């Protein structure tokens, strides 16, 4: 089943992934449904939000490295405007 994985990266892991070369996405406070057509990896620069899934809710904030699996159906509930690096695979 598609899910959400959250972890903290070391500075060397961030450099190895070249995260700072990834595109940046920003979104204001809002709530919306989303379905992932591909797996997304992202690193949260700023913001706070909850991703609601059938497996539970995930609180995400600055410094989190998040993987959203392909096929995941969820609701994003953005509490503080979000800015993140992202990469699809």
KEPATOR-599492 format. One record per residue: residue number from 1; residue in three letters; x negated, z negated, y of N, C-alpha, C in turn. Coordinates in nm, 4 decimals, decimal comma, padded with zeros to 6 digits, m for minus. Example, Ala and Ser with C-alpha at 12.3 -4.5 7.8 and 13.67 -1.06 7.14 Angstrom:
// residues 2
@seq->1 | type->ala | nu->m01,3190 | nw->m00,7800 | nv->m00,5690 | cau->m01,2300 | caw->m00,7800 | cav->m00,4500 | cu->m01,3200 | cw->m00,7800 | cv->m00,3300 .
@seq->2 | type->ser | nu->m01,2850 | nw->m00,7080 | nv->m00,2250 | cau->m01,3670 | caw->m00,7140 | cav->m00,1060 | cu->m01,2900 | cw->m00,7870 | cv->00,0030 .
This chain:
// residues 89
@seq->1 | type->unk | nu->m00,0846 | nw->00,0000 | nv->m00,1195 | cau->00,0000 | caw->00,0000 | cav->00,0000 | cu->m00,0880 | cw->00,0000 | cv->00,1243 .
@seq->2 | type->unk | nu->m00,0495 | nw->00,0759 | nv->00,2233 | cau->m00,1257 | caw->00,0862 | cav->00,3481 | cu->m00,1250 | cw->m00,0478 | cv->00,4206 .
@seq->3 | type->unk | nu->m00,2375 | nw->m00,0816 | nv->00,4794 | cau->m00,2458 | caw->m00,2102 | cav->00,5460 | cu->m00,3358 | cw->m00,2096 | cv->00,6675 .
@seq->4 | type->unk | nu->m00,3682 | nw->m00,3319 | nv->00,7108 | cau->m00,4504 | caw->m00,3567 | cav->00,8283 | cu->m00,5660 | cw->m00,4467 | cv->00,7865 .
@seq->5 | type->unk | nu->m00,6880 | nw->m00,4118 | nv->00,8278 | cau->m00,8046 | caw->m00,4955 | cav->00,8029 | cu->m00,8689 | cw->m00,5265 | cv->00,9370 .
@seq->6 | type->unk | nu->m00,8978 | nw->m00,6558 | nv->00,9598 | cau->m00,9597 | caw->m00,6996 | cav->01,0858 | cu->m01,0885 | cw->m00,7720 | cv->01,0521 .
@seq->7 | type->unk | nu->m01,1973 | nw->m00,7365 | nv->01,1223 | cau->m01,3217 | caw->m00,8106 | cav->01,1032 | cu->m01,4032 | cw->m00,8078 | cv->01,2308 .
@seq->8 | type->unk | nu->m01,5049 | nw->m00,8908 | nv->01,2349 | cau->m01,5999 | caw->m00,8935 | cav->01,3459 | cu->m01,7254 | cw->m00,8211 | cv->01,3003 .
@seq->9 | type->unk | nu->m01,7825 | nw->m00,7404 | nv->01,3890 | cau->m01,9045 | caw->m00,6670 | cav->01,3579 | cu->m02,0243 | cw->m00,7315 | cv->01,4261 .
@seq->10 | type->unk | nu->m02,1397 | nw->m00,7198 | nv->01,3615 | cau->m02,2637 | caw->m00,7609 | cav->01,4265 | cu->m02,3024 | cw->m00,6524 | cv->01,5255 .
@seq->11 | type->unk | nu->m02,3941 | nw->m00,6844 | nv->01,6167 | cau->m02,4412 | caw->m00,5845 | cav->01,7124 | cu->m02,5033 | cw->m00,4656 | cv->01,6400 .
@seq->12 | type->unk | nu->m02,5761 | nw->m00,4907 | nv->01,5314 | cau->m02,6394 | caw->m00,3801 | cav->01,4587 | cu->m02,5345 | cw->m00,2922 | cv->01,3899 .
@seq->13 | type->unk | nu->m02,4258 | nw->m00,3513 | nv->01,3386 | cau->m02,3184 | caw->m00,2716 | cav->01,2784 | cu->m02,2528 | cw->m00,1829 | cv->01,3843 .
@seq->14 | type->unk | nu->m02,2326 | nw->m00,2372 | nv->01,5049 | cau->m02,1732 | caw->m00,1574 | cav->01,6134 | cu->m02,2640 | cw->m00,0403 | cv->01,6500 .
@seq->15 | type->unk | nu->m02,3955 | nw->m00,0664 | nv->01,6561 | cau->m02,4908 | caw->00,0417 | cav->01,6867 | cu->m02,4907 | cw->00,1464 | cv->01,5755 .
@seq->16 | type->unk | nu->m02,4917 | nw->00,1033 | nv->01,4498 | cau->m02,4952 | caw->00,1958 | cav->01,3359 | cu->m02,3729 | cw->00,2875 | cv->01,3346 .
@seq->17 | type->unk | nu->m02,2570 | nw->00,2346 | nv->01,3735 | cau->m02,1336 | caw->00,3139 | cav->01,3772 | cu->m02,1227 | cw->00,3995 | cv->01,5042 .
@seq->18 | type->unk | nu->m02,2140 | nw->00,3757 | nv->01,5987 | cau->m02,2131 | caw->00,4462 | cav->01,7280 | cu->m02,0771 | cw->00,4350 | cv->01,7970 .
@seq->19 | type->unk | nu->m02,0207 | nw->00,3149 | nv->01,7934 | cau->m01,8867 | caw->00,2908 | cav->01,8466 | cu->m01,8742 | cw->00,3331 | cv->01,9930 .
@seq->20 | type->unk | nu->m01,9775 | nw->00,3088 | nv->02,0722 | cau->m01,9666 | caw->00,3387 | cav->02,2158 | cu->m01,9634 | cw->00,4886 | cv->02,2457 .
@seq->21 | type->unk | nu->m01,9792 | nw->00,5735 | nv->02,1434 | cau->m01,9657 | caw->00,7186 | cav->02,1621 | cu->m01,8241 | cw->00,7652 | cv->02,1270 .
@seq->22 | type->unk | nu->m01,7402 | nw->00,6767 | nv->02,0711 | cau->m01,6041 | caw->00,7121 | cav->02,0312 | cu->m01,5151 | cw->00,7267 | cv->02,1548 .
@seq->23 | type->unk | nu->m01,4057 | nw->00,8018 | nv->02,1432 | cau->m01,3095 | caw->00,8106 | cav->02,2549 | cu->m01,2486 | cw->00,6731 | cv->02,2852 .
@seq->24 | type->unk | nu->m01,1970 | nw->00,6589 | nv->02,4072 | cau->m01,1304 | caw->00,5346 | cav->02,4487 | cu->m00,9818 | cw->00,5621 | cv->02,4674 .
@seq->25 | type->unk | nu->m00,9001 | nw->00,4678 | nv->02,4210 | cau->m00,7539 | caw->00,4740 | cav->02,4363 | cu->m00,7103 | cw->00,3502 | cv->02,5118 .
@seq->26 | type->unk | nu->m00,6182 | nw->00,3672 | nv->02,6068 | cau->m00,5649 | caw->00,2546 | cav->02,6837 | cu->m00,4127 | cw->00,2599 | cv->02,6825 .
@seq->27 | type->unk | nu->m00,3514 | nw->00,1413 | nv->02,6833 | cau->m00,2042 | caw->00,1342 | cav->02,6827 | cu->m00,1606 | cw->00,0068 | cv->02,7544 .
@seq->28 | type->unk | nu->m00,0545 | nw->00,0228 | nv->02,8354 | cau->00,0011 | caw->m00,0905 | cav->02,9097 | cu->00,0849 | cw->m00,1791 | cv->02,8161 .
@seq->29 | type->unk | nu->00,1292 | nw->m00,2917 | nv->02,8702 | cau->00,2174 | caw->m00,3809 | cav->02,7959 | cu->00,3401 | cw->m00,3014 | cv->02,7524 .
@seq->30 | type->unk | nu->00,3678 | nw->m00,3023 | nv->02,6232 | cau->00,4786 | caw->m00,2238 | cav->02,5689 | cu->00,5016 | cw->m00,2619 | cv->02,4229 .
@seq->31 | type->unk | nu->00,6053 | nw->m00,2029 | nv->02,3666 | cau->00,6385 | caw->m00,2238 | cav->02,2257 | cu->00,6854 | cw->m00,0893 | cv->02,1713 .
@seq->32 | type->unk | nu->00,6265 | nw->m00,0464 | nv->02,0578 | cau->00,6631 | caw->00,0848 | cav->02,0033 | cu->00,6346 | cw->00,0915 | cv->01,8533 .
@seq->33 | type->unk | nu->00,7104 | nw->00,1781 | nv->01,7863 | cau->00,6895 | caw->00,2057 | cav->01,6440 | cu->00,5746 | cw->00,3047 | cv->01,6302 .
@seq->34 | type->unk | nu->00,4982 | nw->00,2922 | nv->01,5196 | cau->00,3901 | caw->00,3865 | cav->01,4952 | cu->00,3703 | cw->00,4053 | cv->01,3458 .
@seq->35 | type->unk | nu->00,3390 | nw->00,5282 | nv->01,3048 | cau->00,3023 | caw->00,5589 | cav->01,1665 | cu->00,1691 | cw->00,6316 | cv->01,1699 .
@seq->36 | type->unk | nu->00,0736 | nw->00,5876 | nv->01,0889 | cau->m00,0599 | caw->00,6466 | cav->01,0863 | cu->m00,0659 | cw->00,7638 | cv->00,9894 .
@seq->37 | type->unk | nu->m00,0961 | nw->00,8835 | nv->01,0429 | cau->m00,1087 | caw->01,0028 | cav->00,9592 | cu->m00,2502 | cw->01,0157 | cv->00,9022 .
@seq->38 | type->unk | nu->m00,3452 | nw->00,9401 | nv->00,9579 | cau->m00,4826 | caw->00,9312 | cav->00,9083 | cu->m00,5281 | cw->00,7870 | cv->00,9237 .
@seq->39 | type->unk | nu->m00,6368 | nw->00,7515 | nv->00,8566 | cau->m00,6949 | caw->00,6186 | cav->00,8725 | cu->m00,7627 | cw->00,6113 | cv->01,0090 .
@seq->40 | type->unk | nu->m00,7357 | nw->00,5023 | nv->01,0810 | cau->m00,7995 | caw->00,4808 | cav->01,2115 | cu->m00,8873 | cw->00,3578 | cv->01,2056 .
@seq->41 | type->unk | nu->m01,0083 | nw->00,3700 | nv->01,2629 | cau->m01,0977 | caw->00,2568 | cav->01,2851 | cu->m01,1039 | cw->00,2388 | cv->01,4355 .
@seq->42 | type->unk | nu->m01,0928 | nw->00,1151 | nv->01,4823 | cau->m01,1024 | caw->00,0937 | cav->01,6260 | cu->m01,1695 | cw->m00,0389 | cv->01,6574 .
@seq->43 | type->unk | nu->m01,2306 | nw->m00,0437 | nv->01,7736 | cau->m01,2962 | caw->m00,1633 | cav->01,8248 | cu->m01,2282 | cw->m00,1996 | cv->01,9556 .
@seq->44 | type->unk | nu->m01,1739 | nw->m00,3213 | nv->01,9620 | cau->m01,0951 | caw->m00,3640 | cav->02,0774 | cu->m01,1886 | cw->m00,4133 | cv->02,1878 .
@seq->45 | type->unk | nu->m01,1820 | nw->m00,3462 | nv->02,3019 | cau->m01,2627 | caw->m00,3834 | cav->02,4180 | cu->m01,1906 | cw->m00,4927 | cv->02,4965 .
@seq->46 | type->unk | nu->m01,0637 | nw->m00,4692 | nv->02,5287 | cau->m00,9800 | caw->m00,5632 | cav->02,6045 | cu->m00,8390 | cw->m00,5593 | cv->02,5498 .
@seq->47 | type->unk | nu->m00,7654 | nw->m00,6673 | nv->02,5763 | cau->m00,6234 | caw->m00,6692 | cav->02,5433 | cu->m00,5893 | cw->m00,7612 | cv->02,4287 .
@seq->48 | type->unk | nu->m00,4600 | nw->m00,7830 | nv->02,4146 | cau->m00,4070 | caw->m00,8648 | cav->02,3050 | cu->m00,2774 | cw->m00,8013 | cv->02,2591 .
@seq->49 | type->unk | nu->m00,2629 | nw->m00,7894 | nv->02,1269 | cau->m00,1411 | caw->m00,7308 | cav->02,0729 | cu->m00,1167 | cw->m00,7789 | cv->01,9310 .
@seq->50 | type->unk | nu->00,0064 | nw->m00,7620 | nv->01,8870 | cau->00,0460 | caw->m00,7953 | cav->01,7504 | cu->00,0901 | cw->m00,6659 | cv->01,6849 .
@seq->51 | type->unk | nu->00,0410 | nw->m00,6417 | nv->01,5630 | cau->00,0870 | caw->m00,5286 | cav->01,4834 | cu->00,1749 | cw->m00,5859 | cv->01,3734 .
@seq->52 | type->unk | nu->00,3011 | nw->m00,5471 | nv->01,3753 | cau->00,3992 | caw->m00,5977 | cav->01,2790 | cu->00,4115 | cw->m00,4974 | cv->01,1650 .
@seq->53 | type->unk | nu->00,3904 | nw->m00,5458 | nv->01,0412 | cau->00,3992 | caw->m00,4598 | cav->00,9230 | cu->00,4890 | cw->m00,5263 | cv->00,8191 .
@seq->54 | type->unk | nu->00,5191 | nw->m00,4529 | nv->00,7140 | cau->00,6001 | caw->m00,5097 | cav->00,6052 | cu->00,5246 | cw->m00,6188 | cv->00,5303 .
@seq->55 | type->unk | nu->00,3915 | nw->m00,6222 | nv->00,5463 | cau->00,3092 | caw->m00,7246 | cav->00,4794 | cu->00,2824 | cw->m00,8450 | cv->00,5692 .
@seq->56 | type->unk | nu->00,3324 | nw->m00,8423 | nv->00,6923 | cau->00,3099 | caw->m00,9529 | cav->00,7842 | cu->00,2642 | cw->m00,9030 | cv->00,9197 .
@seq->57 | type->unk | nu->00,2424 | nw->m00,9972 | nv->01,0103 | cau->00,2014 | caw->m00,9651 | cav->01,1463 | cu->00,0533 | cw->m00,9947 | cv->01,1634 .
@seq->58 | type->unk | nu->m00,0150 | nw->m00,9119 | nv->01,2413 | cau->m00,1577 | caw->m00,9253 | cav->01,2640 | cu->m00,1830 | cw->m00,9396 | cv->01,4135 .
@seq->59 | type->unk | nu->m00,2442 | nw->m01,0511 | nv->01,4542 | cau->m00,2803 | caw->m01,0731 | cav->01,5942 | cu->m00,4199 | cw->m01,0174 | cv->01,6160 .
@seq->60 | type->unk | nu->m00,4329 | nw->m00,9296 | nv->01,7151 | cau->m00,5570 | caw->m00,8575 | cav->01,7382 | cu->m00,5983 | cw->m00,8741 | cv->01,8835 .
@seq->61 | type->unk | nu->m00,7298 | nw->m00,8912 | nv->01,9059 | cau->m00,7796 | caw->m00,9109 | cav->02,0416 | cu->m00,9213 | cw->m00,8602 | cv->02,0586 .
@seq->62 | type->unk | nu->m00,9797 | nw->m00,8875 | nv->02,1745 | cau->m01,1130 | caw->m00,8380 | cav->02,2079 | cu->m01,2175 | cw->m00,8742 | cv->02,1022 .
@seq->63 | type->unk | nu->m01,3031 | nw->m00,7765 | nv->02,0695 | cau->m01,4099 | caw->m00,7991 | cav->01,9723 | cu->m01,3692 | cw->m00,7729 | cv->01,8284 .
@seq->64 | type->unk | nu->m01,2410 | nw->m00,7473 | nv->01,8041 | cau->m01,1962 | caw->m00,7185 | cav->01,6675 | cu->m01,2254 | cw->m00,5727 | cv->01,6332 .
@seq->65 | type->unk | nu->m01,2731 | nw->m00,5507 | nv->01,5101 | cau->m01,2876 | caw->m00,4170 | cav->01,4542 | cu->m01,1747 | cw->m00,4033 | cv->01,3532 .
@seq->66 | type->unk | nu->m01,0869 | nw->m00,3062 | nv->01,3757 | cau->m00,9636 | caw->m00,2964 | cav->01,2976 | cu->m00,9571 | cw->m00,1621 | cv->01,2259 .
@seq->67 | type->unk | nu->m00,9141 | nw->m00,1668 | nv->01,1000 | cau->m00,8859 | caw->m00,0451 | cav->01,0243 | cu->m00,7376 | cw->m00,0423 | cv->00,9938 .
@seq->68 | type->unk | nu->m00,6722 | nw->00,0666 | nv->01,0356 | cau->m00,5313 | caw->00,0904 | cav->01,0048 | cu->m00,5289 | cw->00,2007 | cv->00,8988 .
@seq->69 | type->unk | nu->m00,4771 | nw->00,1696 | nv->00,7806 | cau->m00,4775 | caw->00,2654 | cav->00,6708 | cu->m00,3800 | cw->00,3801 | cv->00,6928 .
@seq->70 | type->unk | nu->m00,4173 | nw->00,4959 | nv->00,6428 | cau->m00,3295 | caw->00,6133 | cav->00,6445 | cu->m00,1976 | cw->00,5768 | cv->00,5767 .
@seq->71 | type->unk | nu->m00,0877 | nw->00,6154 | nv->00,6392 | cau->00,0447 | caw->00,5874 | cav->00,5841 | cu->00,1069 | cw->00,4583 | cv->00,6341 .
@seq->72 | type->unk | nu->00,0306 | nw->00,3764 | nv->00,7076 | cau->00,0834 | caw->00,2503 | cav->00,7588 | cu->00,1972 | cw->00,2754 | cv->00,8575 .
@seq->73 | type->unk | nu->00,3084 | nw->00,2070 | nv->00,8357 | cau->00,4207 | caw->00,2079 | cav->00,9300 | cu->00,4253 | cw->00,0705 | cv->00,9936 .
@seq->74 | type->unk | nu->00,4284 | nw->00,0668 | nv->01,1270 | cau->00,4188 | caw->m00,0623 | cav->01,1949 | cu->00,4852 | cw->m00,0561 | cv->01,3317 .
@seq->75 | type->unk | nu->00,4898 | nw->m00,1723 | nv->01,3944 | cau->00,5333 | caw->m00,1845 | cav->01,5334 | cu->00,4189 | cw->m00,2488 | cv->01,6099 .
@seq->76 | type->unk | nu->00,3795 | nw->m00,1842 | nv->01,7196 | cau->00,2810 | caw->m00,2417 | cav->01,8104 | cu->00,3554 | cw->m00,3197 | cv->01,9180 .
@seq->77 | type->unk | nu->00,3130 | nw->m00,4438 | nv->01,9407 | cau->00,3690 | caw->m00,5266 | cav->02,0471 | cu->00,2515 | cw->m00,5704 | cv->02,1351 .
@seq->78 | type->unk | nu->00,2309 | nw->m00,4954 | nv->02,2435 | cau->00,1155 | caw->m00,5196 | cav->02,3308 | cu->00,1517 | cw->m00,6256 | cv->02,4341 .
@seq->79 | type->unk | nu->00,0777 | nw->m00,7374 | nv->02,4291 | cau->00,1016 | caw->m00,8514 | cav->02,5191 | cu->00,0169 | cw->m00,8433 | cv->02,6461 .
@seq->80 | type->unk | nu->m00,1076 | nw->m00,7945 | nv->02,6313 | cau->m00,2021 | caw->m00,7774 | cav->02,7422 | cu->m00,2555 | cw->m00,6349 | cv->02,7292 .
@seq->81 | type->unk | nu->m00,2587 | nw->m00,5561 | nv->02,8381 | cau->m00,2998 | caw->m00,4155 | cav->02,8284 | cu->m00,4244 | cw->m00,3958 | cv->02,7412 .
@seq->82 | type->unk | nu->m00,4194 | nw->m00,2908 | nv->02,6580 | cau->m00,5225 | caw->m00,2658 | cav->02,5574 | cu->m00,6160 | cw->m00,1535 | cv->02,6004 .
@seq->83 | type->unk | nu->m00,7439 | nw->m00,1746 | nv->02,5717 | cau->m00,8462 | caw->m00,0708 | cav->02,5850 | cu->m00,9303 | cw->m00,0787 | cv->02,4585 .
@seq->84 | type->unk | nu->m00,9421 | nw->00,0351 | nv->02,3870 | cau->m01,0138 | caw->00,0330 | cav->02,2604 | cu->m01,0905 | cw->00,1629 | cv->02,2381 .
@seq->85 | type->unk | nu->m01,2018 | nw->00,1518 | nv->02,1637 | cau->m01,2683 | caw->00,2686 | cav->02,1077 | cu->m01,1959 | cw->00,3011 | cv->01,9787 .
@seq->86 | type->unk | nu->m01,1809 | nw->00,4302 | nv->01,9453 | cau->m01,1119 | caw->00,4643 | cav->01,8204 | cu->m01,1748 | cw->00,5873 | cv->01,7550 .
@seq->87 | type->unk | nu->m01,1548 | nw->00,5952 | nv->01,6231 | cau->m01,2077 | caw->00,7066 | cav->01,5451 | cu->m01,1182 | cw->00,7257 | cv->01,4235 .
@seq->88 | type->unk | nu->m01,0726 | nw->00,8481 | nv->01,4003 | cau->m00,9893 | caw->00,8772 | cav->01,2835 | cu->m01,0743 | cw->00,9380 | cv->01,1731 .
@seq->89 | type->unk | nu->m01,0388 | nw->00,9054 | nv->01,0486 | cau->m01,1104 | caw->00,9642 | cav->00,9345 | cu->m01,0103 | cw->01,0080 | cv->00,8284 .
